[in-house]
Amino acid sequence: MTVTVEPQGNAPAAAIPDDFVGLSFGMRNVIPDKAGGHFFSATNAPLITIFRNLGLRHLRVGGTSVEWPPHTAIPNEADIDSLFAFARAAGLNKVIYSFRLLETNSAQHFETTNAALARYIGDHYGPQLDCFAVGNEPDRGKIYGHDVAITNFDTYLAKWRRFVAAITNAVPDARFTGPDAGSGNIAWTRRFAAVEKGSGLVTMICEHFYVGGAGRGKSAQEGIEAMLSPAWIEANQKLYDRMAVPVLTNGLPYRFTEANDHYSGGIPDASDTFAGALWALDFLHWWAAHEARGVDFHNTQWVPNDVITPDGNGGLTINPKGYGLRAFDLGGHGSAQPIKLDNPSGLNLTAYAVRGPTGLFVTLINKEHGAAGREAAVKLTAPGDAKSAVVVFLKAASGEAAARTGITLGGSPITADGPWRGSWTPLGTNSAGNLLITLPATSAAVVRIEH
């Protein structure tokens, strides 16, 4: 089935920040384990290798566990030192650090503790800090229903401002994000952007987006079909129209500080399969083309939709989803470009273009799958100044969307114990100057065109 792809190089473009791709972890990952060790540590070599191999440049710590005393202790200065030492060793650009907002009795005064820790972070790790966050999913009744002061958005905002004032008294140049609202709850996000747009305190608006909702009760096959369906792209568009457009209209950028395929932790044998890699790659490019500041995939300890998970031998490994993140890293630096796609056979295929400083990257994702999955013969129009072109393929050895092993990028796996050794393959042009790529069903390709 022939598909023609033509990048529109002269159209306006959305710049993609270098730290667009990151991970989100709960605050319980920052405090020591029962043996006194830190997960985020400059000595955690496998975790550092994974972050570097996946091209991750951003980290957000917060999540539900930031809000639940006494189940999660508040990190101390040593914990914070270990976190930022890890960030430096892993080559991260920035970290979003979250503080507790929830108070379950009137005797608690977390704003004082928050301010002291904010001063410590500002004094020691200011250049590594993206911004602070205060609270997590405060719009959810089961969260703020435990608080002594929050009953609705107005009372939340009053308390948020009080906590922020305590921090800025300690760190005058502190900047914040918010509201970190729950998946798809647009009302609080839009109101927060509208009232804080002129405060000078909010550097970006953050939202949580779990595309598939809860996912409970769905079979593995239902999960795979959903992840690879056009309906999930339509869900992106709906959220963009309802959330992102109002935020951008208020003059603020936005980032997903939590994103994944299902907020319940995913669907076993679906979220942790090759389908997750193709979805994540598509998700990242779609939002990069729609002016998002970045995406932090949430990594709960430990569930099927994680990017990083235990390997069963006391170590860490990369779920298939991580391959989608690294594929984006290969072709996602620069400015997102519009693309013209001629797809007369209606293949389940998407294409994205990014113009970098030395060339053009085109990512092709063939989400055809199963017994009826169709191969795509892609004819890619190369710019007139193109000098050479190379390609990297993202594949599962079995060719199955449900694959959990045998996955490669550029012919090589991505591991936690050494560098990624994938390679680019040269591409030739036909007599018309077009690049020809055969893209099997259930696979993706990143093309680099140098000029």
C-alpha positions, -999 to 999 in steps of 0.1 A, spaced: 0 0 0 16 33 -11 17 63 11 32 96 1 47 119 27 57 155 20 71 177 48 59 213 45 92 230 53 81 267 50 52 266 73 53 280 109 68 255 134 65 247 171 99 246 188 105 214 208 124 220 241 155 198 246 140 184 278 107 175 262 108 139 273 110 129 309 96 106 336 75 113 367 79 94 400 61 95 433 78 113 462 81 79 479 109 72 455 129 101 469 130 89 505 152 60 515 141 24 514 140 2 544 177 -5 540 185 32 540 194 33 502 182 59 477 166 50 444 177 83 430 214 82 437 245 90 418 256 54 425 225 38 409 244 30 377 216 10 360 191 38 365 215 64 352 223 42 322 186 38 314 179 75 316 208 82 293 200 54 269 164 66 266 174 102 260 155 115 291 163 151 301 135 159 326 123 145 359 92 154 380 88 141 415 55 143 433 25 121 426 -1 109 451 25 100 476 35 136 481 1 141 498 -3 112 522 12 115 557 22 94 575 26 69 547 53 89 530 78 109 550 88 144 538 123 142 522 151 157 542 182 175 530 201 143 525 173 129 503 173 161 483 211 159 479 208 124 465 180 133 441 199 162 425 232 142 425 213 116 404 199 143 381 234 156 375 248 121 369 220 112 345 225 143 325 190 158 332 183 194 322 157 201 349 137 188 378 102 197 390 101 193 427 66 190 444 56 200 480 28 188 501 -4 208 502 -28 185 519 -32 190 557 -54 164 575 -56 184 608 -54 220 618 -22 214 638 -2 207 607 18 235 591 35 222 560 40 256 545 68 262 570 85 229 562 81 235 525 96 269 527 127 256 545 132 228 520 126 253 491 153 275 505 177 246 506 169 235 471 172 271 458 206 277 476 221 244 464 204 233 432 188 264 416 203 258 381 189 222 380 154 232 391 127 237 366 102 250 391 83 240 422 48 224 424 25 225 454 0 197 457 -10 169 434 -44 164 418 -61 188 442 -92 187 421 -100 151 431 -125 149 459 -109 119 475 -77 140 478 -90 174 491 -118 157 510 -92 149 537 -80 185 539 -91 208 567 -94 238 544 -100 228 508 -136 223 497 -136 237 461 -114 255 436 -116 289 454 -105 274 488 -78 254 470 -65 286 453 -64 305 486 -44 278 502 -21 273 472 -13 311 473 -7 309 511 18 281 506 34 298 476 38 330 496 57 311 523 81 297 497 86 330 479 94 347 513 122 321 516 131 320 479 121 353 463 128 342 427 110 309 431 87 299 402 59 274 401 37 252 381 1 241 387 -25 228 392 -14 192 383 -51 184 379 -63 149 375 -66 131 342 -88 151 318 -103 174 345 -102 207 325 -121 231 348 -95 236 375 -67 238 349 -84 265 329 -94 285 359 -59 283 374 -44 296 341 -69 324 339 -63 337 375 -25 332 376 -15 343 342 -4 377 354 11 368 387 46 363 375 49 332 397 37 305 373 61 294 347 38 268 331 6 250 335 7 213 342 -19 187 335 -22 149 339 -35 128 310 -41 91 311 -56 85 277 -74 53 283 -90 62 316 -89 35 343 -85 5 320 -99 -18 346 -118 -49 333 -103 -45 298 -86 -75 282 -50 -73 269 -63 -74 233 -88 -46 240 -60 -25 255 -37 -30 224 -65 -22 200 -73 10 219 -36 22 221 -32 17 183 -66 32 173 -72 66 158 -96 72 187 -66 79 209 -54 106 186 -89 120 186 -87 121 224 -55 142 221 -74 166 199 -103 170 223 -80 177 252 -60 202 232 -91 221 222 -105 221 257 -74 225 278 -44 236 258 -60 263 237 -73 283 267 -40 279 285 -20 291 255 -45 319 250 -37 331 285 -1 333 275 12 303 294 29 271 281 17 237 293 34 204 301 21 169 311 37 161 344 19 128 344 9 109 312 4 73 304 -20 49 288 -42 41 318 -42 57 353 -50 23 370 -14 13 363 -21 -1 329 -34 -33 314 -11 -64 318 1 -78 284 -10 -46 267 6 -15 284 39 -35 287 40 -46 251 53 -32 218 20 -15 212 30 8 241 62 18 223 43 28 191 16 47 211 42 66 232 62 76 201 30 88 184 18 106 216 51 125 220 52 137 184 15 147 184 19 169 215 52 183 203 35 194 171 8 210 193 30 233 213 34 212 245 64 221 267 70 184 274 57 150 286 67 132 318 55 96 317 44 86 351 63 56 366 44 40 395 64 15 416 57 -10 400 29 -15 374 25 -26 338 25 8 322 59 18 336 88 28 314 112 14 339 105 -18 359 123 -45 379 139 -72 359 131 -101 383 167 -104 394 170 -74 416 179 -50 388 160 -27 365 150 -31 329 132 -11 302 96 -18 293 89 -17 255 73 17 260 108 31 266 118 23 230 92 48 218 108 75 240 142 68 226 129 68 190 114 102 197 148 114 211 164 104 177 140 124 157 124 150 180 150 178 184 143 210 166 110 224 154 79 204 146 69 209 109 35 203 92 34 173 69 12 164 40 1 127 40 -15 111 10 -29 77 22 -55 65 -3 -57 30 12 -65 44 46 -36 27 64 -34 32 101 -2 52 97 9 86 111 39 107 101 56 136 118 84 160 107 110 179 128 135 203 114 168 203 133 198 226 128 215 203 102 186 185 86 151 172 86 137 142 106 106 123 96 91 97 119 67 71 103 45 49 125 26 20 110 0 10 135 -15 -17 113 -14 -49 133 -27 -84 136 -33 -109 109 -48 -82 86 -20 -57 93 -7 -41 60 28 -31 50 33 4 38 54 15 8 63 50 18 74 76 -8 90 104 11 96 137 -7 131 149 2 139 186 3 157 200 -27 189 207 -6 191 171 7 226 156 6 220 122 22 195 102 42 196 74 67 169 55 86 165 37 119 137 11 124 118 3 155 106 -33 154 96 -63 173 112 -95 161 79 -113 161 61 -85 143 34 -86 169 19 -57 188 17 -79 219 55 -86 219 73 -80 252 107 -92 241 128 -92 209 123 -54 204 151 -34 187 158 1 177 183 4 149 188 -34 151 199 -32 188 181 -36 221 183 -9 248 197 -22 281 206 -10 316 241 -22 315 257 -5 285 252 20 257 226 16 230 244 4 199 217 8 173 228 21 138 214 41 110 210 25 75 217 46 43 187 54 21 188 60 -16 165 81 -38 146 71 -70 148 90 -102 124 116 -90 145 123 -59 120 106 -35 131 84 -6 115 49 -6 109 32 28 92 -2 32 75 0 66 62 -34 79 30 -35 98 35 -28 136 67 -9 132 81 26 130 110 44 113 129 75 119 145 91 88 172 116 90 177 138 59 209 159 60 214 191 40 
